[in-house]
Amino acid sequence: MSKLRTSALAPGSVQSEIRAMSLLADEVGGINMAQGICDTEVPLVVREAAESAIDEGHNIYTRQDGILRLRKAIAADWQRRNAITLDPEREVMVTSGATGAFYSAALALLDAGDEAILFEPLYGYHAGTLRSMSVTPVIVPLTYGSWALDIDVVRAAITPKTRLIVINTPSNPAGKVFTRTELQALAELAIEHDLFVFSDEIYEHFVYPGHEHISIATLPGMRSRTITLSGFSKTFSVTGWRVGSLVADAKWTPSIGYFHDLTYVCAPAPFQHGCAAGLEQLPPSFYTGLASDHEAKRAKTLAALTDAGLTPHTPDGAYYILADATPLNGTTAAEKARDLLRRTGVAAVAGSAFFRKGGGENLLRFCYAKRDVDLDDACSRLRGLKDS
């Protein structure tokens, strides 16, 4: 066997279904509802602060855990929203996106052969990251449709090899917001079995009426074992800036920081200043407006999908909708997504990207974090599906 080969961990295909559909949408000049790109306007204060930082020469490496100004702003935000006092020098990190936070934390806290519990439908990057370091994802399905948590199923999935529970709330792709009761049950299991919890809260500001975002780190006994991941990509519409955040006990941040430095060095310096300005200066009304604006986009998209015959599941939060793809041509979700693109010019993602093999084949995921003019166009095209 040649020594010139990919590693045993490298996947056979290196292009995700999300990226594949995004490329196809570009090729046909379609509307990309496949990729989780929030293409609404960047807040002016955020953009201007980043531009000023560039002009002022903030273009070199920062500390691996980010500039103190942003770490202090994150700590202040936690104090306001969670009533938790953080040490910005020891418990807060600025990372290369929430993805970089997850990767660095997994490298620092898990070993090959460990098991990690994830909930289905799941965000594929979480599972892929764990597999890349020979950690086994143990997939626990949420109750289909309601996406409710069955704590007995979680309990049955725990083995002596389990080290971690991964939570994504609000979730991608289902938009599930974990309830206080569900989080409390998971917290009790984590404490009982001495497990870490990684809580990905990147969509924390996209929560709709009737639901409440709760950080599991705020529950009794959870702060020392929870790694909270978030960032600014979605909130400030800056997915390309790669500025995330990580909050953890001071016991864990040095090791996490070591791997963040090794893999990413630091988040982009001028963009850290932009995000800091946003946290410092944007009023509470910005965040409530963000949720209400996307609630309206959700309603518009739900109505269009219903009219198109693609029955949608209503999300509690985030900005994605899973919809029934049964009326479309094809035997797999990927084929159905391509049929939809061919007939309407709207790109969605195969639901199978968020399930284990064989799952999600009658689902598509739509991202509705679009400018109103583009979303209106997409909804009009979807309504024309029955006539195509």
TORVEXLUM-523894 format. One record per residue (C-alpha): residue number from 1; residue in one letter; x, y, z. Coordinates in Angstrom, 3 decimals. Layout:
@seq:NUM | type:a | east:X | north:Y | up:Z;
...
//
This chain:
@seq:1 | type:m | east:0.000 | north:0.000 | up:0.000;
@seq:2 | type:s | east:1.308 | north:3.422 | up:-0.913;
@seq:3 | type:k | east:2.289 | north:5.704 | up:1.946;
@seq:4 | type:l | east:0.749 | north:8.570 | up:-0.004;
@seq:5 | type:r | east:-2.871 | north:8.254 | up:1.125;
@seq:6 | type:t | east:-5.460 | north:10.020 | up:3.233;
@seq:7 | type:s | east:-5.691 | north:9.225 | up:6.924;
@seq:8 | type:a | east:-7.999 | north:6.576 | up:8.311;
@seq:9 | type:l | east:-10.110 | north:9.392 | up:9.776;
@seq:10 | type:a | east:-10.566 | north:11.304 | up:6.513;
@seq:11 | type:p | east:-14.070 | north:10.921 | up:5.036;
@seq:12 | type:g | east:-14.555 | north:9.500 | up:1.568;
@seq:13 | type:s | east:-16.236 | north:12.728 | up:0.491;
@seq:14 | type:v | east:-14.905 | north:16.019 | up:1.796;
@seq:15 | type:q | east:-17.820 | north:18.189 | up:0.622;
@seq:16 | type:s | east:-20.856 | north:18.455 | up:2.882;
@seq:17 | type:e | east:-24.353 | north:18.358 | up:1.432;
@seq:18 | type:i | east:-24.802 | north:21.959 | up:2.599;
@seq:19 | type:r | east:-21.843 | north:23.158 | up:0.551;
@seq:20 | type:a | east:-22.844 | north:21.003 | up:-2.401;
@seq:21 | type:m | east:-26.302 | north:22.586 | up:-2.553;
@seq:22 | type:s | east:-24.860 | north:26.069 | up:-2.090;
@seq:23 | type:l | east:-22.598 | north:25.546 | up:-5.098;
@seq:24 | type:l | east:-25.489 | north:24.216 | up:-7.182;
@seq:25 | type:a | east:-27.593 | north:27.243 | up:-6.227;
@seq:26 | type:d | east:-24.809 | north:29.543 | up:-7.390;
@seq:27 | type:e | east:-24.474 | north:27.668 | up:-10.676;
@seq:28 | type:v | east:-28.141 | north:28.145 | up:-11.569;
@seq:29 | type:g | east:-28.510 | north:31.611 | up:-10.062;
@seq:30 | type:g | east:-30.919 | north:30.258 | up:-7.462;
@seq:31 | type:i | east:-31.809 | north:31.418 | up:-3.965;
@seq:32 | type:n | east:-29.639 | north:29.741 | up:-1.351;
@seq:33 | type:m | east:-31.770 | north:28.625 | up:1.596;
@seq:34 | type:a | east:-29.338 | north:25.765 | up:2.135;
@seq:35 | type:q | east:-26.456 | north:27.374 | up:3.989;
@seq:36 | type:g | east:-26.867 | north:28.941 | up:7.421;
@seq:37 | type:i | east:-25.719 | north:32.360 | up:6.289;
@seq:38 | type:c | east:-27.527 | north:35.279 | up:7.883;
@seq:39 | type:d | east:-27.377 | north:37.826 | up:5.072;
@seq:40 | type:t | east:-29.174 | north:40.633 | up:6.886;
@seq:41 | type:e | east:-27.307 | north:43.900 | up:7.542;
@seq:42 | type:v | east:-24.294 | north:44.069 | up:9.872;
@seq:43 | type:p | east:-25.029 | north:46.569 | up:12.684;
@seq:44 | type:l | east:-23.363 | north:49.874 | up:11.844;
@seq:45 | type:v | east:-21.560 | north:50.156 | up:15.177;
@seq:46 | type:v | east:-20.017 | north:46.707 | up:14.646;
@seq:47 | type:r | east:-18.851 | north:47.429 | up:11.109;
@seq:48 | type:e | east:-17.469 | north:50.886 | up:11.912;
@seq:49 | type:a | east:-15.545 | north:49.621 | up:14.946;
@seq:50 | type:a | east:-13.904 | north:46.897 | up:12.844;
@seq:51 | type:e | east:-12.989 | north:49.422 | up:10.151;
@seq:52 | type:s | east:-11.526 | north:51.773 | up:12.767;
@seq:53 | type:a | east:-9.529 | north:48.919 | up:14.274;
@seq:54 | type:i | east:-7.956 | north:48.221 | up:10.886;
@seq:55 | type:d | east:-7.160 | north:51.910 | up:10.398;
@seq:56 | type:e | east:-5.652 | north:52.096 | up:13.891;
@seq:57 | type:g | east:-3.324 | north:49.169 | up:13.231;
@seq:58 | type:h | east:-5.038 | north:46.359 | up:15.145;
@seq:59 | type:n | east:-3.986 | north:43.870 | up:12.477;
@seq:60 | type:i | east:-1.519 | north:41.595 | up:14.253;
@seq:61 | type:y | east:-1.975 | north:38.552 | up:16.464;
@seq:62 | type:t | east:-3.857 | north:38.978 | up:19.697;
@seq:63 | type:r | east:-3.535 | north:36.666 | up:22.673;
@seq:64 | type:q | east:-4.866 | north:33.245 | up:21.796;
@seq:65 | type:d | east:-7.866 | north:33.904 | up:24.069;
@seq:66 | type:g | east:-8.649 | north:37.264 | up:22.493;
@seq:67 | type:i | east:-8.485 | north:40.933 | up:23.398;
@seq:68 | type:l | east:-9.330 | north:41.855 | up:26.977;
@seq:69 | type:r | east:-11.923 | north:44.383 | up:25.835;
@seq:70 | type:l | east:-14.036 | north:41.661 | up:24.212;
@seq:71 | type:r | east:-13.536 | north:39.202 | up:27.061;
@seq:72 | type:k | east:-14.748 | north:41.863 | up:29.495;
@seq:73 | type:a | east:-17.744 | north:42.582 | up:27.275;
@seq:74 | type:i | east:-18.653 | north:38.880 | up:27.190;
@seq:75 | type:a | east:-18.358 | north:38.684 | up:30.979;
@seq:76 | type:a | east:-20.581 | north:41.756 | up:31.366;
@seq:77 | type:d | east:-23.150 | north:40.203 | up:29.025;
@seq:78 | type:w | east:-23.204 | north:37.038 | up:31.129;
@seq:79 | type:q | east:-23.694 | north:39.107 | up:34.267;
@seq:80 | type:r | east:-26.665 | north:40.914 | up:32.700;
@seq:81 | type:r | east:-28.382 | north:37.888 | up:31.221;
@seq:82 | type:n | east:-27.382 | north:35.005 | up:33.485;
@seq:83 | type:a | east:-26.530 | north:36.743 | up:36.780;
@seq:84 | type:i | east:-23.164 | north:34.954 | up:36.764;
@seq:85 | type:t | east:-19.912 | north:36.769 | up:37.505;
@seq:86 | type:l | east:-17.065 | north:35.600 | up:35.273;
@seq:87 | type:d | east:-13.347 | north:36.296 | up:35.486;
@seq:88 | type:p | east:-12.525 | north:37.619 | up:31.987;
@seq:89 | type:e | east:-8.868 | north:36.640 | up:32.446;
@seq:90 | type:r | east:-9.483 | north:33.008 | up:33.385;
@seq:91 | type:e | east:-13.015 | north:31.940 | up:32.431;
@seq:92 | type:v | east:-13.695 | north:33.652 | up:29.090;
@seq:93 | type:m | east:-12.071 | north:32.989 | up:25.716;
@seq:94 | type:v | east:-12.496 | north:34.575 | up:22.305;
@seq:95 | type:t | east:-12.207 | north:31.822 | up:19.713;
@seq:96 | type:s | east:-12.073 | north:31.320 | up:15.967;
@seq:97 | type:g | east:-15.821 | north:30.912 | up:15.704;
@seq:98 | type:a | east:-17.982 | north:28.644 | up:17.835;
@seq:99 | type:t | east:-16.672 | north:25.788 | up:15.685;
@seq:100 | type:g | east:-13.125 | north:26.607 | up:16.803;
@seq:101 | type:a | east:-14.312 | north:26.686 | up:20.392;
@seq:102 | type:f | east:-15.885 | north:23.228 | up:20.041;
@seq:103 | type:y | east:-12.826 | north:21.756 | up:18.337;
@seq:104 | type:s | east:-10.354 | north:23.173 | up:20.850;
@seq:105 | type:a | east:-12.447 | north:22.071 | up:23.821;
@seq:106 | type:a | east:-12.837 | north:18.559 | up:22.445;
@seq:107 | type:l | east:-9.082 | north:18.254 | up:21.878;
@seq:108 | type:a | east:-8.396 | north:19.485 | up:25.390;
@seq:109 | type:l | east:-10.951 | north:17.468 | up:27.341;
@seq:110 | type:l | east:-11.592 | north:14.194 | up:25.501;
@seq:111 | type:d | east:-9.507 | north:11.135 | up:24.642;
@seq:112 | type:a | east:-9.643 | north:8.664 | up:21.770;
@seq:113 | type:g | east:-12.143 | north:5.939 | up:22.619;
@seq:114 | type:d | east:-14.392 | north:8.193 | up:24.687;
@seq:115 | type:e | east:-18.095 | north:8.430 | up:23.885;
@seq:116 | type:a | east:-20.179 | north:11.580 | up:23.532;
@seq:117 | type:i | east:-23.968 | north:11.810 | up:23.492;
@seq:118 | type:l | east:-25.530 | north:13.962 | up:20.754;
@seq:119 | type:f | east:-29.192 | north:14.538 | up:19.977;
@seq:120 | type:e | east:-30.828 | north:13.817 | up:16.624;
@seq:121 | type:p | east:-31.534 | north:15.687 | up:14.414;
@seq:122 | type:l | east:-27.977 | north:16.883 | up:14.903;
@seq:123 | type:y | east:-25.498 | north:19.440 | up:13.642;
@seq:124 | type:g | east:-23.103 | north:17.387 | up:11.552;
@seq:125 | type:y | east:-20.007 | north:19.416 | up:12.417;
@seq:126 | type:h | east:-20.305 | north:18.338 | up:16.050;
@seq:127 | type:a | east:-20.304 | north:14.654 | up:15.130;
@seq:128 | type:g | east:-17.592 | north:15.123 | up:12.498;
@seq:129 | type:t | east:-15.334 | north:16.958 | up:14.909;
@seq:130 | type:l | east:-15.628 | north:14.197 | up:17.478;
@seq:131 | type:r | east:-14.991 | north:11.469 | up:14.919;
@seq:132 | type:s | east:-11.891 | north:13.327 | up:13.708;
@seq:133 | type:m | east:-10.299 | north:12.714 | up:17.112;
@seq:134 | type:s | east:-11.560 | north:9.121 | up:17.457;
@seq:135 | type:v | east:-14.308 | north:10.000 | up:19.928;
@seq:136 | type:t | east:-17.481 | north:7.996 | up:19.278;
@seq:137 | type:p | east:-20.720 | north:9.976 | up:18.837;
@seq:138 | type:v | east:-23.633 | north:8.150 | up:20.469;
@seq:139 | type:i | east:-26.746 | north:9.488 | up:18.781;
@seq:140 | type:v | east:-29.904 | north:9.792 | up:20.890;
@seq:141 | type:p | east:-33.044 | north:10.608 | up:18.873;
@seq:142 | type:l | east:-35.432 | north:13.291 | up:20.040;
@seq:143 | type:t | east:-39.137 | north:12.460 | up:19.725;
@seq:144 | type:y | east:-39.907 | north:12.966 | up:16.046;
@seq:145 | type:g | east:-41.868 | north:16.093 | up:15.236;
@seq:146 | type:s | east:-42.148 | north:17.555 | up:18.734;
@seq:147 | type:w | east:-38.397 | north:17.049 | up:19.246;
@seq:148 | type:a | east:-39.032 | north:16.418 | up:22.938;
@seq:149 | type:l | east:-36.295 | north:14.851 | up:25.058;
@seq:150 | type:d | east:-36.866 | north:11.390 | up:26.543;
@seq:151 | type:i | east:-34.501 | north:11.320 | up:29.494;
@seq:152 | type:d | east:-34.855 | north:7.543 | up:29.859;
@seq:153 | type:v | east:-33.436 | north:7.079 | up:26.353;
@seq:154 | type:v | east:-30.518 | north:9.323 | up:27.280;
@seq:155 | type:r | east:-29.906 | north:7.394 | up:30.482;
@seq:156 | type:a | east:-29.878 | north:4.096 | up:28.586;
@seq:157 | type:a | east:-27.238 | north:5.465 | up:26.186;
@seq:158 | type:i | east:-24.708 | north:6.213 | up:28.933;
@seq:159 | type:t | east:-21.867 | north:3.706 | up:29.294;
@seq:160 | type:p | east:-18.622 | north:3.662 | up:31.282;
@seq:161 | type:k | east:-16.970 | north:5.265 | up:28.219;
@seq:162 | type:t | east:-19.309 | north:8.267 | up:28.159;
@seq:163 | type:r | east:-17.495 | north:11.538 | up:28.922;
@seq:164 | type:l | east:-19.670 | north:14.191 | up:27.308;
@seq:165 | type:i | east:-23.194 | north:15.358 | up:26.499;
@seq:166 | type:v | east:-23.510 | north:17.853 | up:23.637;
@seq:167 | type:i | east:-26.447 | north:20.265 | up:23.675;
@seq:168 | type:n | east:-27.375 | north:22.712 | up:20.922;
@seq:169 | type:t | east:-30.071 | north:25.141 | up:22.048;
@seq:170 | type:p | east:-31.713 | north:26.617 | up:20.060;
@seq:171 | type:s | east:-30.768 | north:23.825 | up:17.719;
@seq:172 | type:n | east:-29.700 | north:23.475 | up:14.129;
@seq:173 | type:p | east:-31.584 | north:22.082 | up:12.182;
@seq:174 | type:a | east:-34.828 | north:21.608 | up:14.149;
@seq:175 | type:g | east:-34.887 | north:24.927 | up:15.998;
@seq:176 | type:k | east:-35.509 | north:23.109 | up:19.266;
@seq:177 | type:v | east:-35.207 | north:25.137 | up:22.450;
@seq:178 | type:f | east:-34.503 | north:22.819 | up:25.376;
@seq:179 | type:t | east:-36.901 | north:23.464 | up:28.262;
@seq:180 | type:r | east:-35.827 | north:24.084 | up:31.831;
@seq:181 | type:t | east:-37.219 | north:20.679 | up:32.788;
@seq:182 | type:e | east:-35.209 | north:18.953 | up:30.052;
@seq:183 | type:l | east:-32.018 | north:20.809 | up:30.950;
@seq:184 | type:q | east:-32.482 | north:20.030 | up:34.632;
@seq:185 | type:a | east:-32.859 | north:16.327 | up:33.832;
@seq:186 | type:l | east:-29.700 | north:16.409 | up:31.700;
@seq:187 | type:a | east:-27.861 | north:18.287 | up:34.436;
@seq:188 | type:e | east:-28.779 | north:15.636 | up:36.977;
@seq:189 | type:l | east:-27.503 | north:12.907 | up:34.647;
@seq:190 | type:a | east:-24.276 | north:14.799 | up:34.005;
@seq:191 | type:i | east:-23.652 | north:15.198 | up:37.722;
@seq:192 | type:e | east:-24.601 | north:11.598 | up:38.507;
@seq:193 | type:h | east:-22.222 | north:10.202 | up:35.865;
@seq:194 | type:d | east:-19.551 | north:12.914 | up:36.169;
@seq:195 | type:l | east:-19.833 | north:14.098 | up:32.568;
@seq:196 | type:f | east:-18.811 | north:17.238 | up:30.718;
@seq:197 | type:v | east:-21.496 | north:19.191 | up:28.880;
@seq:198 | type:f | east:-20.731 | north:21.206 | up:25.750;
@seq:199 | type:s | east:-23.580 | north:23.669 | up:25.252;
@seq:200 | type:d | east:-23.615 | north:25.292 | up:21.804;
@seq:201 | type:e | east:-25.715 | north:28.444 | up:22.190;
@seq:202 | type:i | east:-24.827 | north:30.288 | up:18.982;
@seq:203 | type:y | east:-28.537 | north:30.957 | up:18.277;
@seq:204 | type:e | east:-29.300 | north:32.195 | up:21.808;
@seq:205 | type:h | east:-30.857 | north:35.456 | up:20.572;
@seq:206 | type:f | east:-33.176 | north:33.734 | up:18.086;
@seq:207 | type:v | east:-35.905 | north:32.484 | up:20.445;
@seq:208 | type:y | east:-39.614 | north:32.925 | up:19.709;
@seq:209 | type:p | east:-42.612 | north:33.655 | up:21.980;
@seq:210 | type:g | east:-43.560 | north:30.828 | up:24.313;
@seq:211 | type:h | east:-39.960 | north:29.680 | up:24.684;
@seq:212 | type:e | east:-37.042 | north:30.716 | up:26.871;
@seq:213 | type:h | east:-33.319 | north:30.367 | up:26.312;
@seq:214 | type:i | east:-31.589 | north:28.884 | up:29.368;
@seq:215 | type:s | east:-27.861 | north:28.265 | up:29.668;
@seq:216 | type:i | east:-27.356 | north:24.921 | up:31.383;
@seq:217 | type:a | east:-24.272 | north:26.364 | up:33.098;
@seq:218 | type:t | east:-26.631 | north:28.434 | up:35.268;
@seq:219 | type:l | east:-28.219 | north:25.343 | up:36.825;
@seq:220 | type:p | east:-26.994 | north:24.066 | up:40.225;
@seq:221 | type:g | east:-23.793 | north:22.038 | up:40.014;
@seq:222 | type:m | east:-23.258 | north:22.676 | up:36.303;
@seq:223 | type:r | east:-20.921 | north:25.637 | up:36.032;
@seq:224 | type:s | east:-17.747 | north:23.634 | up:36.690;
@seq:225 | type:r | east:-18.546 | north:20.918 | up:34.115;
@seq:226 | type:t | east:-20.135 | north:22.992 | up:31.330;
@seq:227 | type:i | east:-18.296 | north:24.450 | up:28.352;
@seq:228 | type:t | east:-20.564 | north:27.119 | up:26.860;
@seq:229 | type:l | east:-19.940 | north:27.908 | up:23.195;
@seq:230 | type:s | east:-21.357 | north:30.890 | up:21.363;
@seq:231 | type:g | east:-20.257 | north:33.713 | up:19.116;
@seq:232 | type:f | east:-21.224 | north:36.646 | up:16.947;
@seq:233 | type:s | east:-21.614 | north:35.111 | up:13.477;
@seq:234 | type:k | east:-25.393 | north:34.845 | up:13.639;
@seq:235 | type:t | east:-26.246 | north:37.716 | up:15.993;
@seq:236 | type:f | east:-24.258 | north:40.348 | up:14.083;
@seq:237 | type:s | east:-24.533 | north:38.680 | up:10.627;
@seq:238 | type:v | east:-20.762 | north:38.221 | up:10.363;
@seq:239 | type:t | east:-20.345 | north:34.511 | up:9.626;
@seq:240 | type:g | east:-17.145 | north:35.220 | up:7.681;
@seq:241 | type:w | east:-15.452 | north:37.025 | up:10.555;
@seq:242 | type:r | east:-14.938 | north:33.842 | up:12.617;
@seq:243 | type:v | east:-15.272 | north:35.358 | up:16.082;
@seq:244 | type:g | east:-16.674 | north:32.996 | up:18.704;
@seq:245 | type:s | east:-16.676 | north:32.714 | up:22.456;
@seq:246 | type:l | east:-16.136 | north:30.068 | up:25.088;
@seq:247 | type:v | east:-16.990 | north:30.235 | up:28.779;
@seq:248 | type:a | east:-15.632 | north:27.567 | up:31.113;
@seq:249 | type:d | east:-14.232 | north:26.968 | up:34.566;
@seq:250 | type:a | east:-10.698 | north:28.289 | up:34.998;
@seq:251 | type:k | east:-9.571 | north:24.694 | up:35.509;
@seq:252 | type:w | east:-10.207 | north:23.940 | up:31.831;
@seq:253 | type:t | east:-9.364 | north:27.113 | up:29.905;
@seq:254 | type:p | east:-5.544 | north:26.759 | up:29.922;
@seq:255 | type:s | east:-5.746 | north:23.389 | up:28.142;
@seq:256 | type:i | east:-8.449 | north:24.594 | up:25.769;
@seq:257 | type:g | east:-6.366 | north:27.686 | up:25.061;
@seq:258 | type:y | east:-3.324 | north:25.557 | up:24.262;
@seq:259 | type:f | east:-5.184 | north:23.761 | up:21.473;
@seq:260 | type:h | east:-6.846 | north:26.939 | up:20.256;
@seq:261 | type:d | east:-3.403 | north:28.497 | up:19.889;
@seq:262 | type:l | east:-2.090 | north:25.373 | up:18.163;
@seq:263 | type:t | east:-4.901 | north:25.178 | up:15.606;
@seq:264 | type:y | east:-6.102 | north:28.763 | up:15.094;
@seq:265 | type:v | east:-3.605 | north:31.107 | up:16.871;
@seq:266 | type:c | east:-6.373 | north:33.661 | up:17.469;
@seq:267 | type:a | east:-9.577 | north:35.098 | up:16.093;
@seq:268 | type:p | east:-9.088 | north:37.956 | up:13.568;
@seq:269 | type:a | east:-7.923 | north:40.981 | up:15.555;
@seq:270 | type:p | east:-9.900 | north:43.867 | up:14.004;
@seq:271 | type:f | east:-13.112 | north:41.865 | up:13.992;
@seq:272 | type:q | east:-12.752 | north:41.249 | up:17.722;
@seq:273 | type:h | east:-12.905 | north:45.028 | up:18.201;
@seq:274 | type:g | east:-16.030 | north:45.197 | up:16.053;
@seq:275 | type:c | east:-17.787 | north:42.521 | up:18.100;
@seq:276 | type:a | east:-16.730 | north:44.173 | up:21.354;
@seq:277 | type:a | east:-18.301 | north:47.442 | up:20.224;
@seq:278 | type:g | east:-21.525 | north:45.611 | up:19.404;
@seq:279 | type:l | east:-21.729 | north:44.028 | up:22.848;
@seq:280 | type:e | east:-20.884 | north:47.308 | up:24.553;
@seq:281 | type:q | east:-23.144 | north:49.644 | up:22.610;
@seq:282 | type:l | east:-26.136 | north:47.858 | up:21.104;
@seq:283 | type:p | east:-29.243 | north:48.276 | up:23.300;
@seq:284 | type:p | east:-31.522 | north:45.452 | up:24.489;
@seq:285 | type:s | east:-33.977 | north:46.485 | up:21.780;
@seq:286 | type:f | east:-31.492 | north:45.287 | up:19.146;
@seq:287 | type:y | east:-31.753 | north:41.718 | up:20.437;
@seq:288 | type:t | east:-35.526 | north:41.734 | up:20.887;
@seq:289 | type:g | east:-35.812 | north:43.192 | up:17.395;
@seq:290 | type:l | east:-33.609 | north:40.422 | up:16.043;
@seq:291 | type:a | east:-35.981 | north:37.809 | up:17.439;
@seq:292 | type:s | east:-39.143 | north:39.584 | up:16.282;
@seq:293 | type:d | east:-37.752 | north:40.190 | up:12.786;
@seq:294 | type:h | east:-36.918 | north:36.513 | up:12.393;
@seq:295 | type:e | east:-40.256 | north:35.488 | up:13.872;
@seq:296 | type:a | east:-41.859 | north:37.362 | up:10.956;
@seq:297 | type:k | east:-39.506 | north:35.647 | up:8.491;
@seq:298 | type:r | east:-40.413 | north:32.311 | up:10.090;
@seq:299 | type:a | east:-44.145 | north:32.970 | up:9.634;
@seq:300 | type:k | east:-43.654 | north:33.958 | up:6.001;
@seq:301 | type:t | east:-41.624 | north:30.812 | up:5.250;
@seq:302 | type:l | east:-43.974 | north:28.474 | up:7.125;
@seq:303 | type:a | east:-46.891 | north:29.796 | up:5.090;
@seq:304 | type:a | east:-45.062 | north:29.395 | up:1.776;
@seq:305 | type:l | east:-43.965 | north:25.843 | up:2.557;
@seq:306 | type:t | east:-47.495 | north:24.924 | up:3.596;
@seq:307 | type:d | east:-48.894 | north:26.367 | up:0.365;
@seq:308 | type:a | east:-46.256 | north:24.413 | up:-1.579;
@seq:309 | type:g | east:-47.378 | north:21.152 | up:0.015;
@seq:310 | type:l | east:-44.111 | north:20.771 | up:1.945;
@seq:311 | type:t | east:-45.554 | north:20.469 | up:5.451;
@seq:312 | type:p | east:-43.192 | north:22.271 | up:7.852;
@seq:313 | type:h | east:-42.224 | north:21.649 | up:11.476;
@seq:314 | type:t | east:-42.490 | north:24.953 | up:13.364;
@seq:315 | type:p | east:-39.176 | north:25.798 | up:15.097;
@seq:316 | type:d | east:-38.966 | north:27.209 | up:18.642;
@seq:317 | type:g | east:-35.851 | north:29.191 | up:17.800;
@seq:318 | type:a | east:-32.835 | north:29.588 | up:15.475;
@seq:319 | type:y | east:-33.659 | north:30.285 | up:11.813;
@seq:320 | type:y | east:-34.180 | north:26.941 | up:10.125;
@seq:321 | type:i | east:-37.268 | north:24.946 | up:9.211;
@seq:322 | type:l | east:-37.455 | north:21.212 | up:8.581;
@seq:323 | type:a | east:-40.168 | north:20.415 | up:6.055;
@seq:324 | type:d | east:-41.693 | north:17.239 | up:4.648;
@seq:325 | type:a | east:-40.282 | north:16.533 | up:1.190;
@seq:326 | type:t | east:-42.624 | north:13.665 | up:0.286;
@seq:327 | type:p | east:-44.217 | north:15.476 | up:-2.708;
@seq:328 | type:l | east:-40.855 | north:15.934 | up:-4.432;
@seq:329 | type:n | east:-39.343 | north:13.531 | up:-6.946;
@seq:330 | type:g | east:-36.546 | north:11.215 | up:-5.821;
@seq:331 | type:t | east:-35.910 | north:8.365 | up:-3.430;
@seq:332 | type:t | east:-33.447 | north:10.205 | up:-1.190;
@seq:333 | type:a | east:-33.504 | north:13.616 | up:0.433;
@seq:334 | type:a | east:-30.528 | north:14.677 | up:-1.691;
@seq:335 | type:e | east:-32.440 | north:13.809 | up:-4.863;
@seq:336 | type:k | east:-35.504 | north:15.646 | up:-3.573;
@seq:337 | type:a | east:-33.414 | north:18.744 | up:-2.807;
@seq:338 | type:r | east:-32.100 | north:18.748 | up:-6.355;
@seq:339 | type:d | east:-35.609 | north:18.301 | up:-7.724;
@seq:340 | type:l | east:-36.757 | north:21.333 | up:-5.730;
@seq:341 | type:l | east:-33.841 | north:23.403 | up:-7.022;
@seq:342 | type:r | east:-34.554 | north:22.369 | up:-10.617;
@seq:343 | type:r | east:-38.257 | north:23.208 | up:-10.379;
@seq:344 | type:t | east:-38.142 | north:26.397 | up:-8.286;
@seq:345 | type:g | east:-34.578 | north:27.696 | up:-8.146;
@seq:346 | type:v | east:-34.651 | north:27.421 | up:-4.344;
@seq:347 | type:a | east:-31.860 | north:25.453 | up:-2.672;
@seq:348 | type:a | east:-32.505 | north:23.519 | up:0.535;
@seq:349 | type:v | east:-30.463 | north:20.892 | up:2.351;
@seq:350 | type:a | east:-31.228 | north:17.188 | up:2.464;
@seq:351 | type:g | east:-32.556 | north:16.230 | up:5.885;
@seq:352 | type:s | east:-30.318 | north:13.165 | up:5.799;
@seq:353 | type:a | east:-27.384 | north:15.491 | up:6.579;
@seq:354 | type:f | east:-28.738 | north:15.774 | up:10.129;
@seq:355 | type:f | east:-29.589 | north:12.145 | up:10.844;
@seq:356 | type:r | east:-27.851 | north:8.809 | up:11.003;
@seq:357 | type:k | east:-27.697 | north:6.758 | up:7.815;
@seq:358 | type:g | east:-31.202 | north:6.133 | up:6.533;
@seq:359 | type:g | east:-32.809 | north:8.950 | up:8.515;
@seq:360 | type:g | east:-34.228 | north:12.252 | up:7.339;
@seq:361 | type:e | east:-34.764 | north:11.065 | up:3.770;
@seq:362 | type:n | east:-38.173 | north:12.760 | up:3.584;
@seq:363 | type:l | east:-37.039 | north:16.064 | up:5.082;
@seq:364 | type:l | east:-35.435 | north:19.233 | up:3.756;
@seq:365 | type:r | east:-33.955 | north:22.077 | up:5.804;
@seq:366 | type:f | east:-34.603 | north:25.689 | up:4.824;
@seq:367 | type:c | east:-32.709 | north:28.699 | up:6.215;
@seq:368 | type:y | east:-34.909 | north:31.809 | up:6.334;
@seq:369 | type:a | east:-32.310 | north:34.309 | up:7.607;
@seq:370 | type:k | east:-32.521 | north:36.175 | up:4.321;
@seq:371 | type:r | east:-33.085 | north:39.759 | up:3.264;
@seq:372 | type:d | east:-36.813 | north:40.369 | up:2.879;
@seq:373 | type:v | east:-36.555 | north:40.892 | up:-0.879;
@seq:374 | type:d | east:-34.795 | north:37.534 | up:-1.314;
@seq:375 | type:l | east:-37.080 | north:35.720 | up:1.122;
@seq:376 | type:d | east:-40.166 | north:37.071 | up:-0.648;
@seq:377 | type:d | east:-38.754 | north:35.832 | up:-3.958;
@seq:378 | type:a | east:-38.008 | north:32.405 | up:-2.466;
@seq:379 | type:c | east:-41.502 | north:32.130 | up:-0.984;
@seq:380 | type:s | east:-43.062 | north:33.071 | up:-4.322;
@seq:381 | type:r | east:-40.995 | north:30.423 | up:-6.079;
@seq:382 | type:l | east:-41.923 | north:27.793 | up:-3.482;
@seq:383 | type:r | east:-45.619 | north:28.550 | up:-3.939;
@seq:384 | type:g | east:-45.155 | north:27.856 | up:-7.642;
@seq:385 | type:l | east:-43.974 | north:24.312 | up:-6.929;
@seq:386 | type:k | east:-47.404 | north:22.760 | up:-7.447;
@seq:387 | type:d | east:-47.599 | north:24.263 | up:-10.929;
@seq:388 | type:s | east:-44.115 | north:23.132 | up:-11.990;
//
